[in-house]
Amino acid sequence: MTNIHNPQDLDNVFDALANKHRREIIYVLGLQPCSISQLASMRDLSLPAIHRHIKVLENAGMIIRRKIGKTNYLALNRESLRGLQDWLMQYHTYWGSNEETLENYAQYLSRENQNQEKK
């Protein structure tokens, strides 16, 4: 599970999501588990390339691997995405539209200037 209070965990998740192929893998695994070879063929990647991407995703705690017979299957670890969502949502209360945020700040500065002029 990703700990949003641990900067290294969050860095690993952002690193993993910084690559287009890894985002696509996360999308596919969000729909259903897949074997590594299925992912490679779906994404038109070689097995060595897909293994490098999988390693990054595993280090970030974003996927779960299970071996059945000789085949490795991967599934999305939804907890890692919840950690990312929690981190993003902590800022939600401060978000308005860009115009609202800038307008509020401009009003704040105007009030501050008026208060300093009165002193």
C-alpha positions as CSV (number, residue, x, y, z in Angstrom):
1,M,0.0,0.0,0.0
2,T,1.2,3.5,-0.8
3,N,1.7,5.7,2.2
4,I,0.9,9.3,1.3
5,H,2.9,10.5,4.2
6,N,6.0,8.8,2.9
7,P,7.5,11.0,0.2
8,Q,9.4,8.1,-1.3
9,D,6.3,6.0,-1.8
10,L,4.6,8.9,-3.5
11,D,7.7,9.6,-5.6
12,N,7.6,6.0,-6.8
13,V,4.0,6.2,-7.8
14,F,4.6,9.5,-9.7
15,D,7.7,7.9,-11.4
16,A,5.7,4.9,-12.4
17,L,2.9,7.1,-13.9
18,A,5.3,9.3,-15.7
19,N,5.6,6.8,-18.6
20,K,2.9,6.4,-21.2
21,H,3.4,2.6,-21.4
22,R,3.0,2.2,-17.7
23,R,-0.1,4.3,-17.6
24,E,-1.5,2.1,-20.4
25,I,-0.6,-1.0,-18.4
26,I,-2.4,0.4,-15.3
27,Y,-5.5,1.1,-17.5
28,V,-5.6,-2.4,-18.9
29,L,-5.1,-4.0,-15.5
30,G,-7.8,-1.8,-14.1
31,L,-10.2,-3.6,-16.5
32,Q,-9.0,-7.1,-15.8
33,P,-5.9,-9.1,-14.8
34,C,-3.6,-10.2,-17.6
35,S,-0.6,-12.4,-18.2
36,I,2.7,-10.6,-18.9
37,S,2.8,-12.0,-22.5
38,Q,-0.8,-10.7,-23.1
39,L,0.2,-7.2,-21.9
40,A,3.3,-7.3,-24.1
41,S,1.3,-8.2,-27.2
42,M,-1.5,-5.7,-26.5
43,R,1.0,-2.9,-26.1
44,D,3.3,-4.0,-28.9
45,L,6.3,-4.3,-26.5
46,S,9.0,-6.8,-26.3
47,L,9.1,-9.1,-23.3
48,P,12.3,-7.4,-21.9
49,A,10.6,-4.0,-22.3
50,I,7.4,-5.1,-20.6
51,H,9.4,-6.6,-17.8
52,R,11.2,-3.3,-17.2
53,H,7.9,-1.5,-16.9
54,I,6.4,-4.2,-14.7
55,K,9.4,-3.9,-12.3
56,V,8.8,-0.1,-11.9
57,L,5.1,-0.7,-11.3
58,E,5.8,-3.4,-8.8
59,N,8.4,-1.2,-6.9
60,A,5.7,1.5,-6.7
61,G,3.3,-1.1,-5.3
62,M,0.8,-0.5,-8.1
63,I,0.5,-4.1,-9.4
64,I,0.2,-7.5,-7.8
65,R,1.8,-10.6,-9.4
66,R,0.5,-14.2,-9.1
67,K,2.1,-17.2,-10.7
68,I,-0.4,-19.9,-11.9
69,G,1.5,-22.8,-13.4
70,K,4.2,-21.4,-15.6
71,T,2.4,-18.1,-16.3
72,N,2.7,-14.9,-14.3
73,Y,-0.5,-12.9,-14.1
74,L,-0.7,-9.3,-13.0
75,A,-3.6,-7.3,-11.4
76,L,-3.9,-3.7,-10.4
77,N,-3.3,-3.0,-6.7
78,R,-6.1,-0.5,-6.2
79,E,-4.8,0.6,-2.8
80,S,-1.9,2.3,-4.5
81,L,-4.3,4.4,-6.5
82,R,-6.3,5.2,-3.3
83,G,-3.2,6.5,-1.7
84,L,-2.6,8.8,-4.7
85,Q,-6.2,9.9,-4.7
86,D,-6.0,10.7,-1.0
87,W,-2.9,12.8,-1.6
88,L,-4.6,14.7,-4.4
89,M,-7.8,15.2,-2.5
90,Q,-6.1,16.8,0.5
91,Y,-5.8,19.9,-1.8
92,H,-9.3,19.8,-3.1
93,T,-10.7,22.2,-0.5
94,Y,-8.3,24.8,-1.8
95,W,-9.2,24.4,-5.4
96,G,-11.6,26.6,-7.2
97,S,-11.5,27.6,-10.8
98,N,-8.3,29.3,-11.9
99,E,-10.2,32.6,-12.1
100,E,-11.7,32.2,-8.7
101,T,-8.3,31.5,-7.1
102,L,-6.6,34.4,-8.8
103,E,-9.5,36.7,-8.1
104,N,-9.5,35.8,-4.4
105,Y,-5.8,36.4,-4.2
106,A,-6.1,39.7,-6.0
107,Q,-8.8,40.8,-3.5
108,Y,-6.6,39.7,-0.6
109,L,-3.6,41.7,-1.9
110,S,-5.9,44.7,-2.4
111,R,-7.1,44.5,1.2
112,E,-3.6,44.1,2.5
113,N,-2.5,47.2,0.6
114,Q,-5.4,49.2,2.0
115,N,-4.6,48.1,5.5
116,Q,-0.9,49.1,5.1
117,E,-1.9,52.5,3.7
118,K,-4.1,53.2,6.8
119,K,-1.1,52.6,9.1
